[in-house]
Amino acid sequence: MFALARLVIIGFVVLSVVYVCLSLYSRARRREKLEQAWDAAKGPGARAQYIREGLEAYDGSLRRKLIWGVYVVPSLTVALIIYLTNFA
């Protein structure tokens, strides 16, 4: 039982680090694309406002929600392996 608790805690910490890194990277890439789009078109309005509105739209996007798969996919895979090892 202690081994399972240790696996869950260490797994959660590792997945949290991966999630934070992936989330920050994805947001930075989106910001970069917004900056390039504004620079190319000499966009309407202020640059900072354009980027802020684009990032607000990104916060509600599907891509942002898919990053949560970092927790779901490995957790389900480990649960399936444990089940198949012990009960199949």
PDB file as gemmi writes it, atoms N, CA and C in Angstrom:
CRYST1    1.000    1.000    1.000  90.00  90.00  90.00 P 1                      
ATOM      1  N   MET A   1       0.818  -1.189   0.000  1.00  0.00           N  
ATOM      2  CA  MET A   1       0.000   0.000   0.000  1.00  0.00           C  
ATOM      3  C   MET A   1       0.870   1.265   0.000  1.00  0.00           C  
ATOM      4  N   PHE A   2       1.973   1.206   0.751  1.00  0.00           N  
ATOM      5  CA  PHE A   2       2.883   2.346   0.794  1.00  0.00           C  
ATOM      6  C   PHE A   2       3.501   2.600  -0.577  1.00  0.00           C  
ATOM      7  N   ALA A   3       3.789   1.525  -1.297  1.00  0.00           N  
ATOM      8  CA  ALA A   3       4.381   1.673  -2.632  1.00  0.00           C  
ATOM      9  C   ALA A   3       3.406   2.368  -3.579  1.00  0.00           C  
ATOM     10  N   LEU A   4       2.130   2.047  -3.491  1.00  0.00           N  
ATOM     11  CA  LEU A   4       1.129   2.693  -4.330  1.00  0.00           C  
ATOM     12  C   LEU A   4       1.010   4.179  -4.000  1.00  0.00           C  
ATOM     13  N   ALA A   5       1.013   4.517  -2.718  1.00  0.00           N  
ATOM     14  CA  ALA A   5       0.938   5.927  -2.314  1.00  0.00           C  
ATOM     15  C   ALA A   5       2.166   6.689  -2.819  1.00  0.00           C  
ATOM     16  N   ARG A   6       3.326   6.070  -2.715  1.00  0.00           N  
ATOM     17  CA  ARG A   6       4.549   6.704  -3.196  1.00  0.00           C  
ATOM     18  C   ARG A   6       4.481   6.901  -4.712  1.00  0.00           C  
ATOM     19  N   LEU A   7       3.983   5.906  -5.446  1.00  0.00           N  
ATOM     20  CA  LEU A   7       3.832   6.015  -6.896  1.00  0.00           C  
ATOM     21  C   LEU A   7       2.883   7.150  -7.267  1.00  0.00           C  
ATOM     22  N   VAL A   8       1.779   7.254  -6.565  1.00  0.00           N  
ATOM     23  CA  VAL A   8       0.793   8.289  -6.851  1.00  0.00           C  
ATOM     24  C   VAL A   8       1.358   9.680  -6.566  1.00  0.00           C  
ATOM     25  N   ILE A   9       2.032   9.837  -5.451  1.00  0.00           N  
ATOM     26  CA  ILE A   9       2.578  11.150  -5.090  1.00  0.00           C  
ATOM     27  C   ILE A   9       3.685  11.566  -6.049  1.00  0.00           C  
ATOM     28  N   ILE A  10       4.620  10.686  -6.317  1.00  0.00           N  
ATOM     29  CA  ILE A  10       5.708  11.011  -7.237  1.00  0.00           C  
ATOM     30  C   ILE A  10       5.156  11.237  -8.646  1.00  0.00           C  
ATOM     31  N   GLY A  11       4.220  10.414  -9.063  1.00  0.00           N  
ATOM     32  CA  GLY A  11       3.601  10.589 -10.372  1.00  0.00           C  
ATOM     33  C   GLY A  11       2.892  11.919 -10.490  1.00  0.00           C  
ATOM     34  N   PHE A  12       2.177  12.321  -9.451  1.00  0.00           N  
ATOM     35  CA  PHE A  12       1.478  13.600  -9.468  1.00  0.00           C  
ATOM     36  C   PHE A  12       2.456  14.763  -9.564  1.00  0.00           C  
ATOM     37  N   VAL A  13       3.551  14.689  -8.833  1.00  0.00           N  
ATOM     38  CA  VAL A  13       4.554  15.759  -8.874  1.00  0.00           C  
ATOM     39  C   VAL A  13       5.183  15.848 -10.262  1.00  0.00           C  
ATOM     40  N   VAL A  14       5.558  14.708 -10.830  1.00  0.00           N  
ATOM     41  CA  VAL A  14       6.180  14.693 -12.154  1.00  0.00           C  
ATOM     42  C   VAL A  14       5.197  15.207 -13.215  1.00  0.00           C  
ATOM     43  N   LEU A  15       3.969  14.737 -13.168  1.00  0.00           N  
ATOM     44  CA  LEU A  15       2.965  15.184 -14.132  1.00  0.00           C  
ATOM     45  C   LEU A  15       2.645  16.668 -13.966  1.00  0.00           C  
ATOM     46  N   SER A  16       2.688  17.161 -12.743  1.00  0.00           N  
ATOM     47  CA  SER A  16       2.455  18.586 -12.518  1.00  0.00           C  
ATOM     48  C   SER A  16       3.563  19.432 -13.132  1.00  0.00           C  
ATOM     49  N   VAL A  17       4.804  18.981 -12.990  1.00  0.00           N  
ATOM     50  CA  VAL A  17       5.920  19.704 -13.599  1.00  0.00           C  
ATOM     51  C   VAL A  17       5.779  19.692 -15.122  1.00  0.00           C  
ATOM     52  N   VAL A  18       5.448  18.550 -15.682  1.00  0.00           N  
ATOM     53  CA  VAL A  18       5.257  18.453 -17.136  1.00  0.00           C  
ATOM     54  C   VAL A  18       4.105  19.348 -17.578  1.00  0.00           C  
ATOM     55  N   TYR A  19       3.012  19.357 -16.839  1.00  0.00           N  
ATOM     56  CA  TYR A  19       1.859  20.190 -17.183  1.00  0.00           C  
ATOM     57  C   TYR A  19       2.212  21.671 -17.173  1.00  0.00           C  
ATOM     58  N   VAL A  20       2.892  22.113 -16.126  1.00  0.00           N  
ATOM     59  CA  VAL A  20       3.250  23.528 -16.025  1.00  0.00           C  
ATOM     60  C   VAL A  20       4.180  23.922 -17.164  1.00  0.00           C  
ATOM     61  N   CYS A  21       5.185  23.101 -17.443  1.00  0.00           N  
ATOM     62  CA  CYS A  21       6.113  23.403 -18.537  1.00  0.00           C  
ATOM     63  C   CYS A  21       5.394  23.449 -19.878  1.00  0.00           C  
ATOM     64  N   LEU A  22       4.547  22.478 -20.137  1.00  0.00           N  
ATOM     65  CA  LEU A  22       3.812  22.425 -21.395  1.00  0.00           C  
ATOM     66  C   LEU A  22       2.839  23.594 -21.519  1.00  0.00           C  
ATOM     67  N   SER A  23       2.184  23.945 -20.440  1.00  0.00           N  
ATOM     68  CA  SER A  23       1.242  25.050 -20.450  1.00  0.00           C  
ATOM     69  C   SER A  23       1.956  26.374 -20.722  1.00  0.00           C  
ATOM     70  N   LEU A  24       3.079  26.603 -20.046  1.00  0.00           N  
ATOM     71  CA  LEU A  24       3.840  27.835 -20.262  1.00  0.00           C  
ATOM     72  C   LEU A  24       4.399  27.897 -21.681  1.00  0.00           C  
ATOM     73  N   TYR A  25       4.874  26.783 -22.191  1.00  0.00           N  
ATOM     74  CA  TYR A  25       5.408  26.743 -23.548  1.00  0.00           C  
ATOM     75  C   TYR A  25       4.313  27.042 -24.570  1.00  0.00           C  
ATOM     76  N   SER A  26       3.155  26.427 -24.390  1.00  0.00           N  
ATOM     77  CA  SER A  26       2.053  26.626 -25.327  1.00  0.00           C  
ATOM     78  C   SER A  26       1.578  28.081 -25.301  1.00  0.00           C  
ATOM     79  N   ARG A  27       1.485  28.663 -24.132  1.00  0.00           N  
ATOM     80  CA  ARG A  27       1.055  30.058 -24.017  1.00  0.00           C  
ATOM     81  C   ARG A  27       2.090  30.995 -24.650  1.00  0.00           C  
ATOM     82  N   ALA A  28       3.364  30.706 -24.455  1.00  0.00           N  
ATOM     83  CA  ALA A  28       4.417  31.534 -25.050  1.00  0.00           C  
ATOM     84  C   ALA A  28       4.380  31.453 -26.576  1.00  0.00           C  
ATOM     85  N   ARG A  29       4.155  30.255 -27.102  1.00  0.00           N  
ATOM     86  CA  ARG A  29       4.050  30.100 -28.557  1.00  0.00           C  
ATOM     87  C   ARG A  29       2.851  30.879 -29.099  1.00  0.00           C  
ATOM     88  N   ARG A  30       1.739  30.827 -28.393  1.00  0.00           N  
ATOM     89  CA  ARG A  30       0.545  31.557 -28.828  1.00  0.00           C  
ATOM     90  C   ARG A  30       0.809  33.059 -28.810  1.00  0.00           C  
ATOM     91  N   ARG A  31       1.456  33.526 -27.755  1.00  0.00           N  
ATOM     92  CA  ARG A  31       1.794  34.948 -27.653  1.00  0.00           C  
ATOM     93  C   ARG A  31       2.704  35.361 -28.808  1.00  0.00           C  
ATOM     94  N   GLU A  32       3.677  34.522 -29.116  1.00  0.00           N  
ATOM     95  CA  GLU A  32       4.598  34.792 -30.214  1.00  0.00           C  
ATOM     96  C   GLU A  32       3.854  34.889 -31.551  1.00  0.00           C  
ATOM     97  N   LYS A  33       2.918  33.982 -31.771  1.00  0.00           N  
ATOM     98  CA  LYS A  33       2.139  34.011 -33.016  1.00  0.00           C  
ATOM     99  C   LYS A  33       1.267  35.260 -33.091  1.00  0.00           C  
ATOM    100  N   LEU A  34       0.691  35.668 -31.973  1.00  0.00           N  
ATOM    101  CA  LEU A  34      -0.111  36.886 -31.952  1.00  0.00           C  
ATOM    102  C   LEU A  34       0.749  38.113 -32.253  1.00  0.00           C  
ATOM    103  N   GLU A  35       1.939  38.150 -31.674  1.00  0.00           N  
ATOM    104  CA  GLU A  35       2.846  39.270 -31.944  1.00  0.00           C  
ATOM    105  C   GLU A  35       3.232  39.316 -33.419  1.00  0.00           C  
ATOM    106  N   GLN A  36       3.532  38.168 -33.991  1.00  0.00           N  
ATOM    107  CA  GLN A  36       3.891  38.120 -35.410  1.00  0.00           C  
ATOM    108  C   GLN A  36       2.720  38.518 -36.294  1.00  0.00           C  
ATOM    109  N   ALA A  37       1.524  38.089 -35.944  1.00  0.00           N  
ATOM    110  CA  ALA A  37       0.343  38.437 -36.735  1.00  0.00           C  
ATOM    111  C   ALA A  37       0.086  39.939 -36.681  1.00  0.00           C  
ATOM    112  N   TRP A  38       0.224  40.534 -35.503  1.00  0.00           N  
ATOM    113  CA  TRP A  38       0.008  41.968 -35.381  1.00  0.00           C  
ATOM    114  C   TRP A  38       1.077  42.738 -36.144  1.00  0.00           C  
ATOM    115  N   ASP A  39       2.330  42.294 -36.042  1.00  0.00           N  
ATOM    116  CA  ASP A  39       3.425  42.968 -36.748  1.00  0.00           C  
ATOM    117  C   ASP A  39       3.263  42.871 -38.263  1.00  0.00           C  
ATOM    118  N   ALA A  40       2.817  41.730 -38.744  1.00  0.00           N  
ATOM    119  CA  ALA A  40       2.667  41.537 -40.191  1.00  0.00           C  
ATOM    120  C   ALA A  40       1.545  42.402 -40.756  1.00  0.00           C  
ATOM    121  N   ALA A  41       0.467  42.522 -40.018  1.00  0.00           N  
ATOM    122  CA  ALA A  41      -0.693  43.263 -40.515  1.00  0.00           C  
ATOM    123  C   ALA A  41      -0.713  44.704 -40.020  1.00  0.00           C  
ATOM    124  N   LYS A  42       0.246  45.048 -39.145  1.00  0.00           N  
ATOM    125  CA  LYS A  42       0.194  46.362 -38.480  1.00  0.00           C  
ATOM    126  C   LYS A  42      -1.210  46.562 -37.933  1.00  0.00           C  
ATOM    127  N   GLY A  43      -1.581  45.552 -37.156  1.00  0.00           N  
ATOM    128  CA  GLY A  43      -2.946  45.340 -36.717  1.00  0.00           C  
ATOM    129  C   GLY A  43      -3.706  46.547 -36.218  1.00  0.00           C  
ATOM    130  N   PRO A  44      -4.994  46.344 -36.086  1.00  0.00           N  
ATOM    131  CA  PRO A  44      -5.842  47.421 -35.592  1.00  0.00           C  
ATOM    132  C   PRO A  44      -5.637  47.619 -34.090  1.00  0.00           C  
ATOM    133  N   GLY A  45      -5.643  48.823 -33.657  1.00  0.00           N  
ATOM    134  CA  GLY A  45      -5.549  49.113 -32.233  1.00  0.00           C  
ATOM    135  C   GLY A  45      -4.141  48.939 -31.690  1.00  0.00           C  
ATOM    136  N   ALA A  46      -4.067  48.967 -30.386  1.00  0.00           N  
ATOM    137  CA  ALA A  46      -2.783  48.841 -29.706  1.00  0.00           C  
ATOM    138  C   ALA A  46      -2.313  47.392 -29.716  1.00  0.00           C  
ATOM    139  N   ARG A  47      -1.016  47.228 -29.814  1.00  0.00           N  
ATOM    140  CA  ARG A  47      -0.431  45.876 -29.857  1.00  0.00           C  
ATOM    141  C   ARG A  47      -0.718  45.102 -28.573  1.00  0.00           C  
ATOM    142  N   ALA A  48      -0.525  45.752 -27.432  1.00  0.00           N  
ATOM    143  CA  ALA A  48      -0.734  45.081 -26.143  1.00  0.00           C  
ATOM    144  C   ALA A  48      -2.180  44.624 -25.983  1.00  0.00           C  
ATOM    145  N   GLN A  49      -3.109  45.450 -26.418  1.00  0.00           N  
ATOM    146  CA  GLN A  49      -4.522  45.088 -26.307  1.00  0.00           C  
ATOM    147  C   GLN A  49      -4.837  43.905 -27.219  1.00  0.00           C  
ATOM    148  N   TYR A  50      -4.295  43.911 -28.431  1.00  0.00           N  
ATOM    149  CA  TYR A  50      -4.502  42.809 -29.375  1.00  0.00           C  
ATOM    150  C   TYR A  50      -3.979  41.495 -28.793  1.00  0.00           C  
ATOM    151  N   ILE A  51      -2.804  41.545 -28.206  1.00  0.00           N  
ATOM    152  CA  ILE A  51      -2.212  40.339 -27.625  1.00  0.00           C  
ATOM    153  C   ILE A  51      -3.019  39.887 -26.411  1.00  0.00           C  
ATOM    154  N   ARG A  52      -3.419  40.824 -25.560  1.00  0.00           N  
ATOM    155  CA  ARG A  52      -4.197  40.466 -24.371  1.00  0.00           C  
ATOM    156  C   ARG A  52      -5.514  39.794 -24.760  1.00  0.00           C  
ATOM    157  N   GLU A  53      -6.204  40.351 -25.754  1.00  0.00           N  
ATOM    158  CA  GLU A  53      -7.470  39.755 -26.199  1.00  0.00           C  
ATOM    159  C   GLU A  53      -7.250  38.391 -26.831  1.00  0.00           C  
ATOM    160  N   GLY A  54      -6.157  38.230 -27.567  1.00  0.00           N  
ATOM    161  CA  GLY A  54      -5.842  36.930 -28.160  1.00  0.00           C  
ATOM    162  C   GLY A  54      -5.540  35.882 -27.114  1.00  0.00           C  
ATOM    163  N   LEU A  55      -4.830  36.281 -26.063  1.00  0.00           N  
ATOM    164  CA  LEU A  55      -4.530  35.331 -24.994  1.00  0.00           C  
ATOM    165  C   LEU A  55      -5.772  34.994 -24.171  1.00  0.00           C  
ATOM    166  N   GLU A  56      -6.682  35.946 -24.031  1.00  0.00           N  
ATOM    167  CA  GLU A  56      -7.948  35.644 -23.346  1.00  0.00           C  
ATOM    168  C   GLU A  56      -8.755  34.631 -24.150  1.00  0.00           C  
ATOM    169  N   ALA A  57      -8.735  34.769 -25.459  1.00  0.00           N  
ATOM    170  CA  ALA A  57      -9.421  33.790 -26.308  1.00  0.00           C  
ATOM    171  C   ALA A  57      -8.730  32.438 -26.215  1.00  0.00           C  
ATOM    172  N   TYR A  58      -7.405  32.433 -26.115  1.00  0.00           N  
ATOM    173  CA  TYR A  58      -6.645  31.189 -25.978  1.00  0.00           C  
ATOM    174  C   TYR A  58      -6.991  30.474 -24.672  1.00  0.00           C  
ATOM    175  N   ASP A  59      -7.207  31.238 -23.606  1.00  0.00           N  
ATOM    176  CA  ASP A  59      -7.516  30.624 -22.307  1.00  0.00           C  
ATOM    177  C   ASP A  59      -8.777  29.774 -22.354  1.00  0.00           C  
ATOM    178  N   GLY A  60      -9.707  30.089 -23.234  1.00  0.00           N  
ATOM    179  CA  GLY A  60     -10.930  29.297 -23.348  1.00  0.00           C  
ATOM    180  C   GLY A  60     -10.900  28.306 -24.495  1.00  0.00           C  
ATOM    181  N   SER A  61      -9.747  28.131 -25.114  1.00  0.00           N  
ATOM    182  CA  SER A  61      -9.665  27.298 -26.320  1.00  0.00           C  
ATOM    183  C   SER A  61      -9.586  25.810 -25.996  1.00  0.00           C  
ATOM    184  N   LEU A  62      -9.806  25.012 -27.017  1.00  0.00           N  
ATOM    185  CA  LEU A  62      -9.734  23.562 -26.881  1.00  0.00           C  
ATOM    186  C   LEU A  62      -8.304  23.106 -26.592  1.00  0.00           C  
ATOM    187  N   ARG A  63      -7.330  23.748 -27.208  1.00  0.00           N  
ATOM    188  CA  ARG A  63      -5.925  23.371 -26.991  1.00  0.00           C  
ATOM    189  C   ARG A  63      -5.554  23.471 -25.514  1.00  0.00           C  
ATOM    190  N   ARG A  64      -6.002  24.520 -24.883  1.00  0.00           N  
ATOM    191  CA  ARG A  64      -5.716  24.712 -23.460  1.00  0.00           C  
ATOM    192  C   ARG A  64      -6.309  23.562 -22.639  1.00  0.00           C  
ATOM    193  N   LYS A  65      -7.493  23.120 -23.016  1.00  0.00           N  
ATOM    194  CA  LYS A  65      -8.142  22.024 -22.291  1.00  0.00           C  
ATOM    195  C   LYS A  65      -7.487  20.685 -22.580  1.00  0.00           C  
ATOM    196  N   LEU A  66      -6.955  20.516 -23.779  1.00  0.00           N  
ATOM    197  CA  LEU A  66      -6.312  19.255 -24.130  1.00  0.00           C  
ATOM    198  C   LEU A  66      -5.019  19.030 -23.361  1.00  0.00           C  
ATOM    199  N   ILE A  67      -4.416  20.096 -22.884  1.00  0.00           N  
ATOM    200  CA  ILE A  67      -3.189  19.951 -22.106  1.00  0.00           C  
ATOM    201  C   ILE A  67      -3.463  19.177 -20.811  1.00  0.00           C  
ATOM    202  N   TRP A  68      -4.695  19.200 -20.336  1.00  0.00           N  
ATOM    203  CA  TRP A  68      -5.053  18.416 -19.148  1.00  0.00           C  
ATOM    204  C   TRP A  68      -4.868  16.914 -19.389  1.00  0.00           C  
ATOM    205  N   GLY A  69      -4.747  16.510 -20.651  1.00  0.00           N  
ATOM    206  CA  GLY A  69      -4.481  15.114 -20.979  1.00  0.00           C  
ATOM    207  C   GLY A  69      -3.170  14.622 -20.403  1.00  0.00           C  
ATOM    208  N   VAL A  70      -2.302  15.546 -20.007  1.00  0.00           N  
ATOM    209  CA  VAL A  70      -1.043  15.186 -19.360  1.00  0.00           C  
ATOM    210  C   VAL A  70      -1.326  14.398 -18.079  1.00  0.00           C  
ATOM    211  N   TYR A  71      -2.393  14.719 -17.403  1.00  0.00           N  
ATOM    212  CA  TYR A  71      -2.766  13.982 -16.193  1.00  0.00           C  
ATOM    213  C   TYR A  71      -3.561  12.725 -16.528  1.00  0.00           C  
ATOM    214  N   VAL A  72      -4.458  12.822 -17.471  1.00  0.00           N  
ATOM    215  CA  VAL A  72      -5.408  11.748 -17.731  1.00  0.00           C  
ATOM    216  C   VAL A  72      -4.754  10.530 -18.393  1.00  0.00           C  
ATOM    217  N   VAL A  73      -4.039  10.748 -19.487  1.00  0.00           N  
ATOM    218  CA  VAL A  73      -3.498   9.627 -20.265  1.00  0.00           C  
ATOM    219  C   VAL A  73      -2.510   8.764 -19.454  1.00  0.00           C  
ATOM    220  N   PRO A  74      -1.482   9.341 -18.821  1.00  0.00           N  
ATOM    221  CA  PRO A  74      -0.579   8.490 -18.046  1.00  0.00           C  
ATOM    222  C   PRO A  74      -1.264   7.800 -16.861  1.00  0.00           C  
ATOM    223  N   SER A  75      -2.195   8.491 -16.216  1.00  0.00           N  
ATOM    224  CA  SER A  75      -2.901   7.889 -15.079  1.00  0.00           C  
ATOM    225  C   SER A  75      -3.719   6.673 -15.515  1.00  0.00           C  
ATOM    226  N   LEU A  76      -4.431   6.815 -16.621  1.00  0.00           N  
ATOM    227  CA  LEU A  76      -5.220   5.684 -17.119  1.00  0.00           C  
ATOM    228  C   LEU A  76      -4.322   4.542 -17.588  1.00  0.00           C  
ATOM    229  N   THR A  77      -3.188   4.879 -18.189  1.00  0.00           N  
ATOM    230  CA  THR A  77      -2.256   3.848 -18.643  1.00  0.00           C  
ATOM    231  C   THR A  77      -1.696   3.064 -17.473  1.00  0.00           C  
ATOM    232  N   VAL A  78      -1.277   3.748 -16.424  1.00  0.00           N  
ATOM    233  CA  VAL A  78      -0.746   3.062 -15.236  1.00  0.00           C  
ATOM    234  C   VAL A  78      -1.840   2.230 -14.577  1.00  0.00           C  
ATOM    235  N   ALA A  79      -3.048   2.760 -14.491  1.00  0.00           N  
ATOM    236  CA  ALA A  79      -4.157   1.994 -13.895  1.00  0.00           C  
ATOM    237  C   ALA A  79      -4.448   0.737 -14.717  1.00  0.00           C  
ATOM    238  N   LEU A  80      -4.418   0.852 -16.029  1.00  0.00           N  
ATOM    239  CA  LEU A  80      -4.648  -0.306 -16.888  1.00  0.00           C  
ATOM    240  C   LEU A  80      -3.544  -1.350 -16.718  1.00  0.00           C  
ATOM    241  N   ILE A  81      -2.298  -0.913 -16.659  1.00  0.00           N  
ATOM    242  CA  ILE A  81      -1.181  -1.846 -16.467  1.00  0.00           C  
ATOM    243  C   ILE A  81      -1.292  -2.556 -15.122  1.00  0.00           C  
ATOM    244  N   ILE A  82      -1.625  -1.817 -14.086  1.00  0.00           N  
ATOM    245  CA  ILE A  82      -1.789  -2.421 -12.750  1.00  0.00           C  
ATOM    246  C   ILE A  82      -2.928  -3.440 -12.776  1.00  0.00           C  
ATOM    247  N   TYR A  83      -4.039  -3.079 -13.395  1.00  0.00           N  
ATOM    248  CA  TYR A  83      -5.170  -3.998 -13.479  1.00  0.00           C  
ATOM    249  C   TYR A  83      -4.807  -5.259 -14.235  1.00  0.00           C  
ATOM    250  N   LEU A  84      -4.183  -5.101 -15.413  1.00  0.00           N  
ATOM    251  CA  LEU A  84      -3.835  -6.267 -16.211  1.00  0.00           C  
ATOM    252  C   LEU A  84      -2.790  -7.151 -15.531  1.00  0.00           C  
ATOM    253  N   THR A  85      -1.887  -6.537 -14.807  1.00  0.00           N  
ATOM    254  CA  THR A  85      -0.857  -7.312 -14.101  1.00  0.00           C  
ATOM    255  C   THR A  85      -1.456  -8.111 -12.964  1.00  0.00           C  
ATOM    256  N   ASN A  86      -2.393  -7.535 -12.234  1.00  0.00           N  
ATOM    257  CA  ASN A  86      -2.904  -8.188 -11.041  1.00  0.00           C  
ATOM    258  C   ASN A  86      -4.161  -9.034 -11.274  1.00  0.00           C  
ATOM    259  N   PHE A  87      -4.995  -8.673 -12.218  1.00  0.00           N  
ATOM    260  CA  PHE A  87      -6.297  -9.335 -12.311  1.00  0.00           C  
ATOM    261  C   PHE A  87      -6.578 -10.036 -13.634  1.00  0.00           C  
ATOM    262  N   ALA A  88      -5.706  -9.911 -14.598  1.00  0.00           N  
ATOM    263  CA  ALA A  88      -5.990 -10.549 -15.884  1.00  0.00           C  
ATOM    264  C   ALA A  88      -5.141 -11.785 -16.094  1.00  0.00           C  
TER     265      ALA A  88                                                      
END                                                                             
